[in-house]
Amino acid sequence: MTVAETPRFFYATHLDDYAHCPRRYYYDHEMGFGAQLERNAYRQYAGCVRAVLREIAGASATGTPISGNAAAETLAAMWETDGPPDSHPFAPIYREAARETVGRAAERVGMLAGEVLCSSWTVECGGHRVGVSPDLVWKPADGSAPVVEQWRTGKPRTDDVKHPLLALYHRAAAVHFGRDDIAVQVYYTETDECVPADWGKPRGKRETPEAHAAHSRAKRVEEYAEHIAGIVAGAFAPEVGIHCPRCPYYFICGA
């Protein structure tokens, strides 16, 4: 077996970066430049929020859920070191939005009847391993289908519920729970909305919704296998578009 054929581990979120632009993936993750980039105010805000959301889910998974007030206190402490500086014109707006977001999330998780899990899984994909970490995994008390959630801090968009990452969540959860009736959904922390994953609709009368959903998920998981194949082959051509001038590597990319 050659070095190129040796199974590797990838984070699903990093493969999403490759889908957006292979060249940026190369700079961020192969060269390691991404860890050195300075985060702007919005990224600092989002980073604090997501860190507290992880604590909320983790606390519930250990049987010690935290209240909305406790979540706000955790956010306040984190904000002092990792949040946008007070000198930033949008800092007060970001801080209030973050406080409301973590408060809503803590209250929602506290009301779930069943077992909340904090899960990180590995999915076999294209001969390699891909790591996924859903924001919330919940086993309802009534024995109905396990729920796997991705939490988003923005407002709902149509493409969110069609994202290939949700198909990876489904595959990982199906293996973990030993059942295929997994409810995958996106929870929007800012608007307190929960939207089911969209696997599409059957195109013909002979295809059942279940069969179409399974086929759709398989195709979306295959996208990750294609990204991995590109990385292993060293294919890091830039994805040129209107986003390029906003890229931190714009002046060294040569696109």
C-alpha positions in Angstrom: 0.0 0.0 0.0 1.4 3.4 -1.0 1.4 6.5 1.2 -1.4 7.9 -0.9 -3.5 4.8 -0.3 -3.0 4.8 3.4 -6.4 5.5 5.1 -6.5 9.1 6.5 -8.8 10.9 8.9 -10.6 14.0 7.9 -13.0 16.4 9.7 -16.2 16.8 7.7 -16.1 20.5 8.2 -12.7 20.6 6.6 -14.0 18.7 3.6 -16.7 21.3 3.4 -13.9 23.9 3.1 -12.5 21.9 0.2 -15.9 21.9 -1.5 -15.9 25.7 -1.3 -12.4 26.2 -2.6 -9.7 23.5 -2.8 -6.9 26.1 -2.8 -8.1 27.7 0.4 -8.4 24.2 2.0 -4.8 23.7 1.0 -3.6 26.9 2.7 -5.9 26.4 5.8 -5.4 22.7 6.5 -2.5 21.3 4.5 -0.2 24.2 5.2 -1.8 25.1 8.5 -2.2 28.8 7.8 -5.8 28.9 8.9 -5.0 28.6 12.6 -2.9 31.8 12.3 -5.5 34.0 10.8 -7.0 36.8 12.9 -10.7 36.4 13.4 -13.0 39.3 12.7 -15.6 40.5 15.1 -18.4 38.3 13.6 -16.2 35.2 13.9 -15.3 36.1 17.5 -19.0 36.4 18.2 -19.9 33.1 16.5 -17.0 31.4 18.2 -18.2 32.4 21.6 -21.7 31.3 20.9 -20.8 27.9 19.5 -18.5 27.3 22.4 -21.3 27.9 24.9 -23.7 25.9 22.8 -21.3 22.9 23.1 -21.3 23.4 26.8 -25.1 23.4 27.0 -25.3 20.1 25.0 -22.4 18.6 27.0 -23.9 19.5 30.4 -27.3 18.0 29.4 -25.5 14.8 28.2 -24.1 14.3 31.7 -27.4 14.8 33.3 -26.6 18.3 34.7 -28.4 20.7 32.3 -27.6 24.4 32.7 -30.2 27.1 32.9 -30.5 30.1 30.6 -29.0 32.4 33.3 -26.1 30.0 33.8 -25.5 29.9 30.0 -25.5 33.7 30.0 -22.9 33.8 32.8 -20.7 31.3 30.9 -20.9 33.5 27.8 -20.0 36.6 29.7 -16.8 35.1 31.1 -15.9 33.8 27.7 -16.7 37.1 26.0 -14.1 38.9 28.1 -11.2 37.0 26.5 -12.6 35.7 23.2 -15.4 38.1 22.2 -15.1 41.2 20.0 -13.4 44.2 21.7 -15.6 46.8 23.3 -14.2 49.3 20.9 -15.8 47.6 17.9 -19.0 49.5 16.8 -21.1 46.3 16.7 -19.8 44.8 19.9 -23.0 45.6 22.0 -25.2 44.2 19.3 -23.2 41.0 19.0 -23.2 40.6 22.7 -26.9 41.0 23.1 -27.6 38.6 20.2 -25.2 36.1 21.7 -26.9 36.3 25.1 -30.4 35.8 23.7 -29.1 32.9 21.5 -27.5 30.8 24.3 -30.4 31.5 26.6 -33.0 30.2 24.1 -30.8 27.1 23.4 -30.4 26.3 27.1 -34.2 26.6 27.7 -35.0 24.4 24.7 -32.5 21.6 25.7 -33.8 21.7 29.3 -37.3 20.9 28.0 -36.4 17.8 26.0 -37.9 14.6 27.4 -35.5 11.8 26.9 -31.7 11.3 26.9 -29.5 14.0 25.5 -26.1 12.7 24.1 -22.9 14.5 23.3 -21.6 12.4 20.4 -18.7 12.5 18.0 -18.7 9.7 15.4 -16.4 8.4 12.6 -17.9 7.5 9.2 -16.2 5.3 6.7 -16.1 7.2 3.4 -14.1 6.5 0.2 -11.7 4.2 2.1 -10.9 6.8 4.6 -12.5 8.0 7.9 -14.5 11.2 8.4 -15.2 12.7 11.8 -18.6 14.3 12.5 -19.8 16.0 15.7 -23.5 16.8 15.7 -24.5 19.7 18.0 -27.2 17.6 19.6 -28.2 13.9 19.7 -31.4 13.2 21.5 -33.2 9.9 22.3 -36.9 10.7 23.0 -38.4 9.1 26.1 -41.2 7.6 24.0 -38.9 5.4 22.0 -39.5 7.3 18.7 -36.7 8.0 16.2 -33.5 9.4 17.6 -32.9 13.0 16.7 -29.7 14.4 15.4 -29.3 18.2 15.1 -27.0 20.7 13.5 -27.3 24.1 15.2 -26.9 27.2 13.1 -26.5 30.8 14.4 -27.8 32.5 11.3 -31.3 32.7 9.8 -32.9 29.8 7.9 -31.8 29.3 4.3 -33.2 26.8 1.9 -29.8 25.1 1.2 -29.1 24.5 4.9 -31.4 21.5 5.1 -30.0 20.0 1.9 -26.3 20.2 3.0 -24.4 16.9 2.5 -23.2 17.1 6.1 -26.7 16.1 7.3 -26.4 12.9 5.2 -23.2 12.1 7.0 -25.0 12.7 10.4 -27.7 10.2 9.3 -25.2 7.5 8.3 -23.2 7.8 11.5 -26.3 7.8 13.7 -27.8 4.8 11.8 -24.7 2.8 12.6 -24.6 4.0 16.2 -28.2 3.3 17.0 -28.6 0.3 14.7 -31.7 1.7 13.0 -32.4 3.8 9.9 -35.3 5.9 11.0 -33.1 8.8 12.2 -34.6 12.3 12.3 -32.0 14.8 11.1 -32.8 18.4 11.5 -31.4 21.9 11.6 -32.1 24.1 14.7 -31.7 27.9 14.3 -30.6 29.3 17.6 -31.4 32.9 16.7 -35.0 32.3 15.5 -35.7 29.2 17.6 -36.8 27.2 14.5 -36.3 23.6 13.8 -36.4 22.4 10.2 -36.1 18.7 9.1 -33.4 17.7 6.6 -34.6 17.7 3.0 -33.8 14.5 1.1 -35.9 15.5 -1.9 -39.0 13.9 -3.4 -39.4 10.8 -5.6 -39.4 11.6 -9.3 -41.5 8.6 -10.3 -44.5 6.7 -8.9 -42.4 3.5 -8.6 -39.9 5.0 -6.1 -41.0 5.2 -2.5 -40.1 8.3 -0.4 -37.9 6.0 1.8 -36.0 4.6 -1.2 -35.5 8.1 -2.7 -34.3 9.5 0.7 -31.7 6.6 1.0 -30.5 7.2 -2.6 -30.3 11.0 -2.0 -28.3 10.5 1.2 -25.9 8.1 -0.5 -25.2 10.6 -3.3 -24.5 13.3 -0.8 -22.1 11.2 1.2 -20.4 10.3 -2.0 -19.6 14.0 -2.5 -17.3 13.7 0.6 -15.6 10.7 -1.0 -14.9 12.8 -4.1 -13.4 15.6 -2.0 -11.1 13.1 -0.2 -10.0 11.7 -3.6 -9.1 15.2 -4.7 -7.1 15.9 -1.6 -5.3 12.6 -1.7 -4.5 13.3 -5.4 -3.2 16.8 -4.6 -5.9 18.5 -6.5 -6.0 22.0 -5.0 -7.0 24.2 -7.9 -8.7 27.5 -6.8 -12.5 27.9 -7.1 -12.5 31.4 -8.7 -15.5 33.6 -8.0 -16.8 36.8 -6.6 -15.7 35.6 -3.1 -12.0 35.7 -4.0 -11.3 39.3 -3.0 -12.5 38.5 0.5 -10.2 35.6 0.9 -7.2 36.1 3.2 -5.0 34.4 0.6 -6.1 36.5 -2.3 -2.7 38.1 -3.0 -0.7 34.8 -2.8 -3.2 32.5 -4.6 -2.5 33.5 -8.2 -6.0 32.6 -9.3 
